Amino acid sequence: MVPVGGVFVAVVVRLIATPTDRKILLSSPPPSLPPALLLYGRDEFIQDAVGKILQRSEVKKHVAIRAGPGMGKTAAATGIMHHPRIVQHFGNARHWVDCHEASDILDDLKAQKLLDFITHSLDLDLTALSDSRKNIKYFLDNNDVPRIIVLDNFETVWEPPSAQKETEGVLTFLARFPRLTIIITTRNAHDPATHRGVLWHQFESIQPLSLNASRMLFTSLSPSKSIDSRLDALLRAVNYIPLPIVLMASSAQEHYTTSMILEIWNRGLSKHNINESQPNYDDSDPLNKLDHSVAISLNGPLIKSNPKAPELLRIIAGLPGGIGRKNLQRIVPLIDDVDRVAAVLIRTSLLMNSPDVLQMHSTIRYHMLRNYPLNASYKEGVEAFYFQLIHNARGNPGTQGFIEHIRNLSEEETNAETLLLDALEHNFSTSVSISLDYSNYLTWNVPRLDVPKKTLELVRTYQQLRDADSWLPLALLRLGTVYFRLNDFPKAIEALQEALGLYEKLNDLNWVAQAQFLLADIARLRGEHAVAFQLFSEAYKRFEDVDDARNMAACLRGTGITYFLVDRRPEALDTISTAQKTCSPEDYTCITDCERELGRIYRVDNQTESIRLSAKARDYYLVHGPQRHASIALYQKSVALYLQGYYNEAEVGLDDAFQEFKSSRNDGQMGYCVFHLAELNKMRGTYRNGLELYRRSETMFEHMQGNKFMVGLSLRGQAELYAKLCQPDKARQVYNSAHTLMKELDVIDEATVANDIQNIDVICDPAIWRRNVIFKHLPLFLACMVICLLLVRRQWRYPKKKQLQDRSLELGQQG
């Protein structure tokens, strides 16, 4: 998809470069980058910018591409990012953030939305912490390579005065990383955050194109028969600004000659000049030229022959994520033959031509929002479509069409969330229930905090409303669940405990039990096993009181898993078997959940059965959802595979599970995947690979607040491998760190500690010991070899010399 902030040119790019440059240019760019464009008249600026970016300097500076709308700032940034020297230096560490989608976000959320965009563009390893800065810092610290990022349409998040301080804080944060280069494109004349110490290379604002470059751009988009002697006059009339040139070239495709287009342009200016309602209209102002070019396009013959085209353009202007082609007719049911209308807008360059999503240039969007507000009936229709998507996706696994509804909403999340946040601000009482539905959807899809946090904030504000008593605890429960899914356990506990207290006051046993169950699961994951047992038991009793078989089974499963974690496998197996019998015979999701956990228990003693149950569960989840459980089943199967000795297949499965967990922001399970890859390598005998993976899992679990138990296990694994690699001093040092941490959690006894230390010298791998001894004593060994060779040589030469002497004496005597 071409970025909306730049001039878009649908042409085939012919690369003129050396063979090496061609190879670099034709390699696949990172997914977030827009495709390369054929640029006109920007070579000098791009070369200068590239030179300054790559120059060696003690002071780190960044690049601000400044210009008015329609000048081609985005195109220039694209040219820099695809320049052969930039590709060679940064490789795939090139990233692109399009800030325009934050244009409709509330000012107090813009900085956080910018961090979300950056997180997505960097493709972070870990994203679940609600503090995006910590996630970004973790990634950049652990992937320390030269890196470059473009923040396109930066004025969208920086221009509002109430957003400036927080947004500049994001820039200041990014500028702290010495190997990260920032490029922004902005309409603002001043460089941002200079008073905070962010330094910028000094460039003049981008100017209009030269006459020659303007000709080349116009002729590349127009049929040759439309161009006559007045082309230069037309280009001069539009001030050589790229966007109006593109729009006027589109008029040439409607069988207009350049003379005809120029006459239309001049007539429009004349009308403005005599219009008393606009006495201060200045036809030399570039902004007015842009508005005029858009107005001409909207009054062209193709648009006039399709009166619904402006309506479609208004609707798309109100959707920051564009409009998906597959949903086009359902979003705008009042426009018949909407695909043909969209084709007209694409032909006139008012929309971009994309196979999946219809979007427009930001300047055209602002023109539409400013001059053509959407009427109420169309707005209600658009909101109704998106709110119905949310309502359909509110269910839990096992409900009809669950996975289809989740997928449909996930494809339209940007627009759905924007419209919902707007509705919460302006019509809270009618949108709060939709918001709570959306928060539940986030717990099963990719969890994010914007809507749940805003909903809770507004519920607290409107507590005097009639339904606030039921909204507040549910808003807290939803927010706490999202925090839980993001592995932010302290904030999850805070929200869930408040929800629990409120539900107890309302005497709502079912929701009390829901909160207790979630708190129990968190305690289990944090290694607080006694707390987990107690909370699972209390939740079970309350679910039993309301005859909720599925959640009774869930509590038994949680108890069984906790038994498994404390090495009480018989109790674990018995408890989860009881959970399976508790499920209703028709509740296949509940039964499958139990089979998945039985697969976890069996992986220790019966890997074949573990693999069968895990594979069966994954097949079910892939069809019926949720995806996160399908990924867990794959992970469980892979662990059983390596325990059975199928290392290669298990490694592929753990890698695939890692990627699935990454897409759903499940950092905890990502850490477990890396930990078990380390265990796999330990069993396979590839100790150095295992050591590196244990280190990685340690840093991941440290980054995820609250999981000290797995940090301790990762350290213990490292210590064992140091011992196997015959590095006893290092093994003792790391064992001490592991034991200290695990004693704090009360999950290790003194006998185990003593056994670990005692075994350090015993478990040294004999082959590695022999190799280490050889390398340690190699100089002495080589010296001995040299001496031996000299002695052998001497012994060999001495008999020969004696024989020659004896022979000479014999010959002398004969003579």
N, C-alpha and C positions, 0 to 999 in steps of 0.2 A: 504494500500500500504506500503510495506516494504521500509524503507529509503534507499537511494542509497549510502550512505556513509559507510554502515556497511556490515559485512559478512552476507549473507542471507542463511538461512537454512530452507528448506521446510520440517518441521517435525511436528509431533503432540507432544505438550508439556504435559508431565505428571507432575502435581504439587504435590510435596511431602511436605506437610505443615500441621500445626495444623488445626482443623476445623475452628477456627477464622480466621487464615491466609488464608485458602482456600476461605472463604466467601469474604474476602477483595479482593483477587486476581481475583476471578471470577466475581466481579462486573464490570459493563461496564466502561471502561476507557474513559477519555475525547476524543473527536473526533480527535484532532490533534496528539494524541500519536500513534506511531507505535505499532503493536501487540507485545506481549511478545515472546521472542525467547528462544530456548533451548541453553544455553551457556555452553562452556567448558573451564575450566581453569581460570576463572575470578572471582571465588567466593571470594578470599581473597581481591582483589582490590575493589570489589563492597561492601563488608562488611565494609572495612576501610572507603570508601567514604561515605557510609550511616551514619556511626558513626560520622564522622566529620560534615556532613551536619546537623545532629540532635543535636549535642552537644550545650549546653548553653554557650554562650560567649558574652562578652561585645563588642568585635570587630567582625564585620560581614565579613566573608570570603566566597569566591566562589570556584568552582571546575573547573579546566582545565584538560581535558583528552587528553594527548599529546602522539602522536605516529606517525610512518610513515604510508604510505598508506597500506591498506589491513590488518592492525593489529587487527581490530575489535573495533575501538573506538566507533562507533555508536552502536554496539551490547552491549558494556559495559554501555553506557549511557542508553540504553533501559533497561538493567538489573537493573540499579539504579532506574529508574522511576517506574518499576513494583515491586520493592522490597516491601514486606508486611509492613515494618516500614515506608517507604516513602508514601505508599498508605494511611496508617492509619493517618499519620501526615498531609499530604497535601490534601488528598481526591481528588476531581475533579479540584483542583487548581494546576494541573500539565499540563504543556504546552510544545509543541515541535515546533521548527522552523527549517526547512531544508533549509540551505542557498545555496545549490548547484544550485538552480534555478536562482541565481544571477550571475552565472559564466559567462554568455554572456552579462551581463548588462554593459554599459559603466561605467568606474571607478567613474566618478563624480555622478553617480546615485546609486551606491552600498549602501551607508549609508541609503538613503531614501528607497531603496528597502528592506533593513533589517528592518526598522521601519514598512514598510507595512506588512512584514511577521509576525512581532511581534504583530501588530494590529490584523491580522487575527487569529493568534494562541490564543490570549487572549480573542477573541470573545467579543470585546468591546461593551459597551452600545452605545457610540457615536463615530463616526469615520469621520464625514464629514469635520471637520476643516482641512485645508491643513497643519496645524502644528500638525504632528502626536504625537509629544512629549506631547502636551497639552491634546490630546485625551487619551493617555496612562496614564498620570498623573491623569486625572479626574477619570478614571476607577479604578486605584490602590488606590486612596484616598477614593473612595466611596465603595470599596470592599476590605476592609483592613483585609485580612486573610493571614496566612502563604501560600506562593506561590512559585513554582519552575518552571524554564523554561530552556530548553535545546536549545542552538544555535549550531546545528549540521553542520559539514563542515565549521566551522567559518573562516578558512583560505580563503575561496572563496571571502569573503567581506573584509578581513583584509590584505591579503597578498600584493595586489598591492600598491606600495608606495604612489601613488596619492590618494588612498582611505583610507589610514590608519588613518589619523587625524580625519576625519568625523566618521569613524566606531568606533574608540576608544571613540569618544564623545557619541555615542549611549550607549556603555558599561558603561561609567561614569554616564550617566543619569540613567540607570537602577539600578546601584549600590547605588544610593541615597535612594532607598526605602528599609527600614530596614527589612521588612518581605518578601522580594523577594530574592530567592537564584538562582544564575546563574550557569549553567553548560555549558561549551563549549567543543566541540571536535575539535581538530586542529592538523594539521601536523607540525606546527611551534614548535620549541624547547623552545621558550620563552613565558611567560605569557604576554598577551596584557594589555595595559593601566595601568601598575604598577606605572609609573611616574605620572599618573593622580590620584593616590590614590586608585585604585581598588586593593583589597587584595585577595590573592588566597591561598587555602590550598596547602601544598607542597606534590606533588606526583611525583614519578619517572615516566618516560615515560613508556607506556605499552610495555611489552616485548613479544617476540614470545611465543607460547604455550609450555607447557611441552610436553615431549614425550607421556605421558599417555593421556593428553587431545587431542593431535594431533591424536592419534590412534582412540579415541572415535569419534572425528569429522569425520575422513575419513570413518570409518566403518559405521557410521550412514547414509552415503550417497551412499555407494557402495554395490553391491551384494557380498555376502560372497565368492562366487567362484572366484572373481577377486583378492582376497587378498592372497598373498603367503609370503614366508620368507623374501622378500626384501621390505616389507612395511616400516620398520624402516629406511632403507637406503633412500627410497624415501622421507620420511618426513624430514630426516636430510638434504637432497639435497635442499628442498624448504625452509630450515631454520625455519621450524615449524611456518610459517606465515599463518594465517587462509585463506586468499583469494586464494593463490596458492593451498592450500590443497583442497578447494572446487572445484577449476577448475580441478585439477588432479583427484579428485573423480568422476567428470563428465566424464572424459575419461574412467574410469573404467566401466561406464555404456555402453560404446561402445565395450564391450567384450574385453577390454584390461586388462591384469593382472598388478599388481604393478611392476613386473619385466620389462614388456614391456614398461610401462610408464616411468620407470627410465632410460631405454636405450634410449628412445626418448629424454628425458630431457638431458642426457649426450651428445648425438649426437649434439643437438642444442647448448650446451655450447661449444663443440669442434669447431663447425663452427664459432661461435663468436670469439674464441681465435685465429683462423687462418685467420680471416677476416682482411685484411690490412686496410680496411676503418674504422675499429673501433679498433685502436691499444691500446686505453686506457680502453677497456672494462674490468670491474672488476666483476667476477662472485660471489664475496662475498657481493656486494652491494645489499641491499634489493630491491631497485628500479629496478635494472636490473633483479633480480629474478622475480619480479612481471611482468615486461615486457615479460620476457621469458615465464612465465606461460600463459600469454594471447596469446602470439604468438603460443605456442603449441596448445592451444585450437582452434585458428583460422586455424591451419593446420591439425586438426583432420579429420578422415575419413568422419564424418557426414557433416562437413563444406565443405570439398572438393567435396562431392557429391552434394552440393547445392551451386554452384558458386555465386549465387545472395545473399547469406547470408551475406558476408562481406559488400556488398553494402547497405543492409538494416541496418546493424549495423552502418555504416558511417552516414546514414541519421538520425537515432535516436540519435546518438552522437551529432548532430548539433541542436537538439531540447531540450532545458533545461526542458521543461515540459513533456518529453517523447512523445510517439505517441499513440493517441487514437485508440483502435482496430476498432471502428466503421468506422473510416476514413482511415484505413490503405491502402486499395487498391487505394483510390482516391489520397492519398498523394504520393504514389509510383506506378503509373500506369505502369512503365516500368518493374516491377517485377511481373511476372505471378505467380499465386498460392502463394501469399505473406503470407497467413495464415500458410501454411505448412513450409515456410522458417522461419517464426517467431517461430514456434514450435521447429524447429531444434536449434535455438539460445537459447531457454529456456532450452532445454534438456542439452545443453552443459554449462549451467549456465552463458552464456554471456549476457543473458537477464533475468530479474526477471519475475516470473510467476504472473501476476495480471489479474483479469477479465476485467479491463477497460483500463488500460494504460500500455504500454510497456516501461520499463526503464532499465538502466544498472547501475552497480556499478560505482562510480565516477572514480575509478582507471582505469577501462576498458574504460570509456568515454575519459579520458585524453589520454590514449594510442591510441585510434582511432583518436582523433583529431590531435595528434602529428604525427602519422605515416601513416594515411590513409585519407588525405584531400578529401572532396567530389568533384567529378568532376562537371564541369559547367552545364551539361545537367540535372543532378539530382538536383542541387541546384536551377536552374531555375524552375524546375517542382515543387519543394517544395514551393518556394516563390509564384509561380503562384497560387497554391492551397490556401494558406493563404491570399494572397491579394484579391483573388476572394471572399473569405468569408467576408472580410472587405467591399468590394465593394457592395456585396449583402445586407449587414446590414446597409448601409448608410442612408436608407430611414427614413421617419417620419411615425407616426401612420396613418393608413388608406391606406398605400401603400400595394401592393399585397405581401403576404408572409411575412409581417413585423415580426410577432412574431416568425415564424420559423427561419428566417435569424438571428434574435437576439439570439435565443437559440443556433443555430449552432456555431456562433462565440464565444459566452460566454464559450462554452465547450473547446475551443482551444485558449483562450485569452493569456495565458503565452507565447506560441510559436509565435502567431501572433504579439504580441507586441514586442517581442525580435527581430524578423526578420524585423519588420517595423523600429524600432530604428536603427538597423544596416544599413538598406537601406537609411535612412535619412542621416546618417553620410557619406556614401560612394557614394550615387547616388541621391542627393537631388532633382534635377529637375524632375526626373521621379517618385519619391515616395511621393512628397509633396501632390499631390491630393489624394492619398490613405490615407495619414496621416490625411487630413482634413475630409475625410469620416469616419475614425476611431474615430476622435474627436466627430463627430455628433452621432455616435453609443453610445459613452460613456454618452451622455446626456440622453439617454433613457434606458441605462442599469445601471451597477454599475459605477458611475463616479469616475475617477482617473485622476491624473494631469500629469503623466510622458510624455505621447505623446503630449498633447496640449501645454505644456510648452516648450518642446524641439522643436516642430514645429515652434512656435512663435520665439524662439531664433534663429533658423536657417533662418527663413524668414527675420528677421532683418539683419542677416549677409549677405544674398544674395539679398539685396534689389535692386542691380543693374541689376538683371535678368529681362527679358522682362515682365513676368507675375506678378512681385512682387507687383504692384499696386493693383491687385485684391486679391492676397494671404494674404497680411498683414491685411486688415480689417476683412477678413473672419477668419483668425487665431485668431485675437483678439476676435471676436464674439464667436467663438467656445470655447476659453479658458474662456471667461466671463460667458458663459452658464454653463460650468462645475463647475466653482466657485459658481454660483447661485445654482446649484443642490446640492452642498456641503454646502449650507448655509453660505458660506464665503462672505457675502454681500459687505464688503468694497473692496475686491479685484475684485469681480464681477463688481461692479460699475466702478472701475478704468479702467478695460479692455473694458467694454461696451461703456463707454463714449469716449474712444479713437477711438473705431471702429465707433461710431456714427459720430464723427468729420471727419474721413476719407471718410466715405460713403457720407456725405454731400458735400465734395469737389468733389467726383466723380459724384454727382447728381444722385445717385442710390436710388430712393425713396423707393423701396421695402425693401432694406436692412436697410435703415435709420429707417423705420417703425419697422422692426424686433428688432433693438437695443432699440428703444423707448419702445416697448411693454415689453421687458424683464426688463428694468429699472423701468417701471410702476409697474410690478409685485413685484419687490423688494421693492419699496416704499410702496406698499400695505401691504406686510408682515412685514415691519418695523413700521407700524402704521402711516406712513406719508401720510395721506389720501388725502390732498389737492394736493400734488405732484402727487400722483397716478392718480387722476381724470384728471389732466392736460395732463400727458403723454399718458394716454389711449386715450384721445380725439385727440391729435396730431397724434398718430399712426393710429387711425381709419381713419382720413382724408387722410393720405398717402396711406393706403391700398385701400381706396375707389378710389383714383386716378389711381391705377394700377388694379382695378377691382378684388381684392383678397377677395372673399366672406368669405372663412374660417377664415382668420385672422381678417377681419372686425367683424365677430361674436365673435372671441376671445377677441377683445378689448371691445365689449359690455358686454361680460361675466365678464371681469375684472372690468369694471365700476359697474356692478350690484353687484358683490361680495363686492366691496368697499362700496356701499350704505348699504349693509347688515351689514357691520362691524360698521357703524356709526348709526345703528338703524333706517335706513330709508327703512323699508321693502317694502312698496308699490312701491317705485321707483326701488328697487332691483328686485322685481318680474316682473315689467313692462319691465325693461331693458333686463333682461335675456330672457323673452318671445320674445322680439324683436330680440334678437340675434338668437334665434332658427328659427325665420322666415327668417333671413338673410342667413342661411345655404342653400347650394344647396340641393334640394330634394334627390339627389343621394349620398350626403356626410354624410353617417351614423355616421362617427366618430365625425363630427362637431355637428350633432343633439344629439348624445349621450353625448357629453361634456356639452351641454346646459341642458339636462335632469339631468345630475349629479349635476349641480349647482342649478337647480330648487329644487332638493331634499334637498340641503343645506338650501335654503330659507324656504321651507315648514316645516322644522323640528321644527320650533318655534310654528306654528299655526295649522299645519295639518300633524301630525307625520305619519299617515297611508299612505298618498300620498308620503311623504318623503321616507318612507321605500320601497314603491313600485318602485319609480324612481331610488333610489340608488341600489336596488337589480337588476333591469333591466340593469342599466349601468355596474355594475360589471360583469354580465354574458357576456355582449358584449366585455368588455376589456379582460376578461380571454381568449377569442377566438382570438380577433383581436389585442390586445395590446393597449397601453403599460401596463405593470404590475403595474407601480406606480399609474396609474389612477384606476386600479382595486382595489388596496389597499385603495386609497382615498375613493372610493365608499363604501367599507366595513366599513371604519371609519365613514362616514356620516350616513350610515344605523344604526350603533351601537349607535351613539349619539341620533338619533330619537327614537330608542328602549328604552333607559333609560329615555328619556323625557316622553315616554308613560307609564313608570312604569315597563317595562320588564327588570329588573335589571340583572338577571342571564345571559340571552341571550346577552344582551348588553356588559356585562363584558367579556364574551367569545369572542365576535366580536372585542372588542377593544384590547384584548390581542393578538388575531390572526393578527390584522392589525399592531400592534406594531412589531411583529416578521417579517412581510413582509416588513415593512419600514426599519427594521434593516438590512435585507439582501440586500436591495437596497441603503443603506447608506443615507436614508432620515431622518436625525436627527430632522428636524423641525417637521415633522408629528409624529415622535416618541414622541416628547415633548407634542404635542397636544393630543395624545392618553393618556398619563399619566395625563394631566390636566383634561381631561373629565372623566377618571376613578375617579379622586378626586371629581369632580362634582357629579358623580353617587353615590359615598359613602356619600356625604353630603345629597343628596336627600333621600337615603335609611336610613339615621340615624346612620350609622357607622362612627361616627365623627373622631375617632382616626385613622382609616384607611385612611380616607379622608385627615386628617392633614398630615400624612406621605407622601401621594401621592402629595399633594400641595407642600410640601418641595422639593420632588424629581423633580417635574416639574420646580420649581424655579431654582434649581441648573442646570437643563438641559438647560433652556432658558438663564441662565447666561453664561453657557459654549458656547452656540451658539452666537457668536458675533452679536450684532445688534438688538436682539428682546427684548428690554426693556419693550415694551408694555405687553408681556406675562409674564415677570417677575413681573410686577406690578399687573396683574390679579391673579397670583399665590399667591402673598403676601396678596392680598385682601381676597382671599379665605381662607388663613390661619387665618387671623384676624377674619373673621366671625365664623370660627369653634372654635377658642379660646373663642369667646363670647358665643357660644352655649354650650361650655364646662364650662361656668361660671368662666372663667379666665380673668376678665375685664382688669387688668393691662397689661397682655401680649397682649390682643386684641388691646388695645390703642397703645402699642409700635409698633406692626406690621402694624396696620392701618397707623400710621404716616409714616413708611417706604414706604408703598404702595402709599399713597397720594403724598408724595414728588416726587417719581419717575414718577407718572402719570401726575402731574402738569408740570413737565419738558417737557413731551411729549404733553401737552395741550389736554389731552383726558379725563379730569375730571373737573367738576365745583365745586364751593364752596358749593352749595346746597347739592350735593351728599356727599361731605366730611362731612358736618355738620350732615347729616342724618345718615351716617355710625357711627359717634361717639355717636350720640344721642341714637342709637339703641343697643349699646353694652349691657346695663343692661336689655333692654327689651327682647332681643332674647335668653337670657339664658334659656336652656331647663329645664322646671319645674322638670322633673324626675331627671335630673342630679343635679339641685339645691337642691332638697330634700336629695339626696344621699350625696352630698358634705357637707350639713349642718350636717347630721348625723355623717359623718366621722370626720368633724371638731370638733364637740362637743361630740364625742364618750367617751372620758375619763370622762367628767362631767356626761354624761348620765349613764355610768356604776357606777360611784360613787353614784348617786341618787338611782339607782336600788339596790345597796348594802344596803344603809341606809333604804330604804323602806322595804327590806326583813328583816333586823334586827328588825325594828319596828313591823312588822307583827308577827315575831317570838316571840318578847317580849309580845305583846298583847295576843298571843296564849298561852304562858306559864303562864302569870299572872293569868288569870281566873282559870286555873288548880290548881295553887298553892293555891289560895283563897279557892277553893272547898275542897282541902285536909285539910287545916287548920280548916275550919268550921266543917268538918266531924270528925276530931280528937277531937275538943271541945265537940261535941255532944256525942261522945262515952265516953269521960271522965266524962261528967255529968251523963251519964247512969250508969257508973261503980260506 
